[in-house]
């Protein structure tokens, strides 16, 4: 019987078990189809608690190394794709200098308005404002205002030449250095400060990146997921780039579709696909990296927009930390983790692109004020940011649980997906009212929800080639901004709005 041998280290025991099994999957000691010992059996053999083994197994499942098969237990998944000669295409390893990869110690990871209606009917929202379940909402009530004020005073008490002087075009050295340390510990990304570019929001850094890529390669087209963060498509097309939306299955972007299209740039959200919430497993990530490595002019843009907020297992390692070649451009933001108005995002560039950025794009001065950068740098350096994230993770998890509980109490509950991470979920009915009617009924009661069709490449039209079938009656509900009481009140109003014309059958996302 297979028994993993956890390495000695100061990491949590379940992380050591996870790492041991993962390495055996990558090395070929464990082959596709091999069964892992049951949780109870392995716990007995290793002399640990069943929950410890379960934590390791669940992390392996979330990253796509193994899968849970009914009546068979946990089975190793294929990780390599064979080439035409029967050999294995290269896989991924952790970046050098990545510290503990994507894991931290035990204590660091605790925790369009569519229509209106008559506003006189019984049971409507009597508040002055709509109850807004926006997927972009952030809870600002929990910001550590006292700590931030203290950091602001410290920054403005320092040398005026530092606070009000010039700044490197890529961003202030203090913030880029603090980001390097944070990313190495929390996201497993090993890089130098020179490879980081700071910008005022994701919109700016995407525009900067397109201009940078034009200097580096002949951009033929940009492949995107479908559905996708629609603002990215608007930015790409406004700059004159051709966008090729590609279908998804239950593992994310389909590699065969990517290889068949003319694009040499791919924009993806592998750790938590927006808006569907799919986590791309390890084998699919290997296919994506293999596509990028097949040609010198191919790059992957990895938008890791909300990786801090994962509620099942540890954060999934980013493509950037896993790639053996410099083919991934990492995009991160503080809009979700701190506040949208902060408007600070950043790129981590491969070495080649970093050199081009330094030598040929120095005229693009940083668009974030020096004081803001220095305050954020101190927020990261002091550990206050990590503590803030831990608090927010706990807060958002609780609000998510309240929303799921309330939706599940409907007379005929909807299918709820995308609850493992992020700050929104997806709610679907089978054979119920269409998306527009659901949105309008909710608005009639004073509640704002969001239709899924807005995130498809052509608004309101689903990709006919998609393997992933999403019911027509599907909406997004964000739980970032409203408090728990507001969520309960909003769900009560939605129950009245959506149940008043008969029952709906539960919806399931269908696969061909």
N, C-alpha and C positions, 0 to 999 in steps of 0.2 A: 504494500500500500504506500502511495506517495505521502510523504510528510515533509513540509517545508522546514528549512533550517534558518530561523530568523537571525540576522547578524546582530552582534553585540553593539549597542549604541545607546545614546541617551534619549532616543525617540520613544514615543509611546509604543507599547507592545503590539497593538493592532496595526500600527504603521509598519513595524518591522515585519510582521507576518505578510502584510500586503506587498511590501517591497520584495520579499523573498519569492512569493508566488509570481509576481510580475516579472522578475528577472528570469525565472524558470520558463515562463511563457515566451519571453523574448529570445532566450538562448536555444529554445527548441527542446529542452528537457521535458516540458509539457507540450504536447501536440494537440492540434485541433481535435475536439471530440473526447479528449481525456476528461474523466470525471474527478472532481476534487472530493476529498473525504467529506462526509457530512459534518455540519457544524459541531454537533455533539461529540462525534468521534474524534475530530481534530482537537477540540478543546480538551478532551480527556487525554489524548496522546501528549499534548504540549503542557498540560497542567495549568490551563488558563480558563477564564470564564467563557461561557458560550457567547455572551455579548461581545467579547473581544474578537472572537473569530468572525462573528456576524458583521462587525464593523469593517473588518478587512475584506470580507467577501462582497459586501455592498459597495465598497469603493472600487473593487475590481469590476463589478457589474456596471457601475456608472461610467467607468472609463472604457468599457468595451472589451476587456481582456477575457472575461467569462460571461456566461449567461445562465440564468436560472430556468431550467427546463422542468416542467411538471413531471413528477414521478421519476425524474432522473437526477435531480439535485443540480449542483453547479458544474457546468461543462465549459471547457476551454473553447474560445472562439478562434476562427482563422484570423491571423494578424498580417499575413504576407500575401501579396498577390503574385502569382507566378507569371514570368514573362513567356514569350513565344518559344523559348528553348527549354522551358520547364524549370529554369532557375528562379530564385526568389529575388524580387525587387527589394532594394534596401529599406530598412525600417529606421526608426528614430531612436535616439538616445538622449539623455539629459544633457543640456548645455554644460560645458566646463565652467566652473566658477559659479554654479547655480546654488551652492550651499545645500540646503535641505530640499531642493526642488520646490514643489508647490505646497509643501507641508510646513506647518509651524508646530510649536509644542502645544501640549494639550490645552493650556490656558488661553491661547491666542485665538482660538476659533470657537468660543462659546456661542456662545451666541452670535371731429367736426360735428358740431351740434347738428343732429339730424331731425329737425322737425319740432313742432310744439303741439299744443292742443288746448282744449277747453280746460281751464284751471279751476272750475267750480265743482267738479265731481267729488264725491265723498272719498276720503282716504288719501288725498294728495299731500304732497310735501308743502307744509305751510311756512317753511323757512323762506327768507328773502332770496337765498341763493340755491342754485341747483346742488344736489349731492353729486359730486363729480368723481367717477371711478376712472380717472385718467391714468393710462399706463405710464405717463411721464411724471406723475406726481411724486413728490419727495416730502417726508415728514420733517418740517423745519422746526417743530416745537421741541425736538430732542437735541438740537444743536448745542454743543458745549460753549455757550455764549461767554461765560465767565473766563474760560481758558482762552478763547479766541481774542477777547479783549486784552487779556494779559499779554498774549503774543504780539498783538498789534502795538501795544505800548512799548514792548521790548524792541520791536523793529524800529519804531520811530524815535526811540531814545538812542539808537546807535549812530554811527558816523554818517552825517548827511551826505557825504560823498558816495557812500555805499548805497544809501536809500534812494537818492535822487540823481545818481550818476548814470553813466551809460550802461549798456547791457549787451552781452554776447548775442548775435543774431539768433542763435538756436535757443536762447533762454538763459536765465541766470545760473552760473555754475553751482551755487548752493542748492538750488532746487533740483538741478539735474543730478547732482551727487546724492542728494537725499532720496530721489526716485530710484537710483541704481541700487542703493542698499535695500530699500523697501521691496523692489521687484525681485531681487535675488532671494530674499527670505520668504516672501509671501507667494510669489508666482513662479519661482524657479528660473527666472530670467537673468542670466549672467551677461552683463554688458558694461561698457565704459560710458561715462557721462557724455563723451563726444558723439555718441550714437543716438542721443535723445534730442528731440526738437519739441519745444514748448509752444503752444498756440492757444488762441482765444476760442476754445470750443471745437467740437468735432467738425463743424462746417468748415472752419478755417483750415484745420490740419489736413482735411481731405483735399481741399483746393491746393494747398501747398504740395501735397503728395503727388497729385496728378501732374503738376508742373515739374516736379522732380523726376517722376518716371518718364516723362517725355524727353528729358535730357539723357536718360540712361538707356531706354529701349525704344523700339518702334512699336507704339501701342496700337494693336489691331482692334481690340475690343475688351470690355470689362465684363466678366461673367459674375452674376449675382444670384443669390438664392431667390426663390419665388414661392411664398411672399417674403418681403424683406423690409428693412428700415427704409421707408420710401424717400426720406430726405436725401439719402446717399445717391439714389438714382437721379433725383432732381439735380444734385450737384454735378454728377458725372455728365449728364446730358447737357446741362447749361454750359459746360466747358467744351462741348463739341465731341465728347467721347461716345462711341457706340456701346450700348449696354445690352447684354444678352441674358435675360432672366432664365434660370434653369430650374427644372422640377426637383422636388424633394421626395424622399421616402422617409421611413421611420428612423433612419440614421443620419438624415441631413442631405446635403448636396450629393447628387448621384455622379460618381466619377466618370461613368461612360458618357453621360451627357456633356460633362466638361471636356473630355477628350475629343468629342465629336464637333464641338463648336470652335469658331475661329479665335476665341479670346486667348490672350496671353497674360491677363491679369484676372485674379479671382478675388472677389470681396465676400468674406464669409464671417459668420458669428458662431464658431464651432462649440464654444463652451456653454452657450445658452442661446440657441437660435431665436432671433427676433422675427416675428412675434410668437412662433409656435412653441418655444421652450425646449426644442430637441437638443440633447447632448450628443455630439458626434463621437462615436466609439473609436477606440484605438485603431482598429483595422481600417476604418474609413479614413481616419486621419493619415494613415500610412499611404493610402491610395492618393490622397490629395497632395501630400508631400512628394510622392513619386512623380505625379504629373508636373509639379513645379521643377523638379530636378532634371526632367527629360530635355529641357531646353534652356539655354542661357538667358533668354529674354522673358522668362516667366517668373511672376511674383505672386504671392498670396498676401492680401491685406486682411489681417485678423483683427476684427473689431471686438475687443474684450470689454464690452460696455458695462457689465454689472457682475463681474466675477466674484466680487466680495460677498454677494448675498446668495449663498448656496445653503440649503436647509437639509439636504440628504447627503451625508458623507462629507469628505473634504473637498475643497475646490479642485476642479479638473485641470490638469496641467495644460497650459496654452501650447499651441502649435509652435510658437517661437522657441519655447524651451525644449521642445522635442525634436526640432529639425536638425539634421546632421549637416545640412548645407544652408548657406545664407540666402534663403529664398522666401522668408516670411518677414513682413512688416507688421509690427505690433502697434495697435492703436488703443489707448486707454483714456479715461476721462474721470474727472471729479464731480461731474454734474449729478450723477446718481448717488455717489457716496457722501457728498457734502451738501451741495446746493446747485441748482441749475444756473443761478445768477453768478456763480463763481467764474464760469466760463473759462476753465482751464482744462485743456486736453493735451495729449502728448503722443509722439511717435517714437518707437524704438526701431532704428533703421539697421539693415544689414551693412556690413563694412563698406561694400562697394557704393551703396547709395549714400552712406554717411560721408564718404570722401567727395562725392559729387556735390552734396549739399554744402559742404564746407568750402569747396573751391569755386562753385559756380552759382550758388544761391545766397551768398552772404548779403546781398542787397535786400533780402526779405528780413527786415528787422522783426524781432519778437513783438507780438501784438498784445502781450499781457504786461501790465504795469509791474515795475520792479518791486514796490512795496507788497503787492499781492503775492508775487512769487516768493518773497522772503518770508512772509507770514506762513504760506503753505509749506515752505521748506522747514520752518521751525515746528509746524504741526506734525510733520513726518518724523523729524529728528528726535523729538521729545517722547515719542511713543503715544502721544495723545490721539493721533489719527487712528492707530490700531485699536485703542480702547473705545474710541467713538464707533468704529466699524463693528466691534463686538456687541456694543449696546444696540446699535441699529439692526444688526442681524437678528438679535433676540426680539426686538420690537416688531420688525416686519414679519417674522415667523408667527408671532402671536396674532397679528392682524390677519395674516393669511389664513390661519386656523379658524378665526372667527368667520371670515368670509366663506370658507369651504363649509363650515358647520351650518351657516345660515342658508346657503344655496342648497345644501343637501336636505334641508328640512322642507323644501318645496313639495307640494302634493305629488308631483311627478318630477323627481330631481333631474337636472340636466347632467350631461357628461362633463366632468371638470378635468382639464389637463393642464400641464405646464406649472405644476405646483412645487417642483423640487428646487427652484431657484428663482431669482429675480423679484419683481415687484408687481407682477400682474399674472392673471390666469386666463384660461380660455373656457368659455361656457357654451355648450352646443345642445340643441334639441333636434331630434329626428322627427321629420314630418310636422314640425311646428311652424309658426309664422316665419316668414323670411327675415333676413337680417334687418332690412329697412323698417319692417313693421315692429320688430323687437326694439329697435332704437327709438322709434317714434312713440311706442307705448310707454317706454321708460321715461322719455322726455315729458309726456303728458302727465306723468306722476311727479315730475320734478327731479328726475334722476338721469344723469348722463352716462351712457355706456357707449362703446366704440365698436363699429363693425369691422370684421376681419378683411372685407374686400378692399379697404383703403390701402392695404399693404401688399396687394398683388400688383404685378407690373402694369396691368391695365386696370384702372380702378373699377372694381365691381365685377371683373371677369376673371375666373379662375383658369389656370393653365390646363387645357384639355389633355396634355400629355402627362400630367402629374400622376405619379403613383400614389401619392398621399391624397386621399379624398376627404375634404373638409365639408361638413354639412352646410347647407345654405343658411341655416339659422344658427350662426355662430357669432359671438361678440366677445370682446376683450373687457375685462374688469381689472383695473389697477387698484391696489390697496396701499400704495405708498403714502398718499397725502391724508385721507380721511382717518379719524380716530376710530376706535372700536365701536363706540356708541353710534357714530355716524354710519358705519358699515352695517350695523344691525338695523338701523332705521331705513337705510337705503334698500337693504334686502327685503324688508317688510313691504316697502312700496313696489319693488320689482315683483314680489310674489303676487301682489294684487294686480299689477299691470299684465303680467305674462300668463296668469292662470284664469283670467276673467272670460276667455272665449274657449274654454275647454281644455282638456288634458293634452299634453305633448308626450310623445314617447322619447325615451332616453336615446341620445345620439352617440354613435361610436365613430371614430375616425377609421375609415375603411382603407384597406390595402388590396391592390390587385394581385 
